[in-house]
Amino acid sequence: MVFSLHPEHHFSFPHVSLTAEEKTIKGSYVGSCVPNRDIPRFMQLFRQGRLPVNKLVAKFISLDEINEGFDLLSKGDYSRIIINKIGT
């Protein structure tokens, strides 16, 4: 499961599932991406239909709307926003 958390949001789960179901909780900051390694892999997964980018994007905005976009992100209303080129 992959998700983005608002700083004030909390989540809970049955603790026994960590051991009984061998689950792991792992955090990352900005995806902990190594661009030279990861972007080619992401492109390969996308081309294979295994990385559903459209399902990960919550909203598209123009560059003129960037301040509103940051407001939406900081309030936790959206998790991923893509900035389109001006005029598109």
Residue pairs with C-beta under 8 A, 6 or more apart in sequence:
3 79
4 79
4 80
5 11
6 75
6 76
8 76
9 76
17 23
18 24
18 25
33 39
42 51
45 51
46 53
56 80
57 80
57 81
57 82
58 78
58 79
58 80
58 81
59 69
59 72
59 78
59 80
59 81
59 82
60 81
60 82
60 83
60 84
61 68
61 69
61 81
61 82
61 83
61 84
62 83
62 84
62 85
62 86
62 87
62 88
63 83
63 84
63 85
63 86
64 86
66 83
69 78
69 81
69 83
72 78
72 81
73 79
73 81
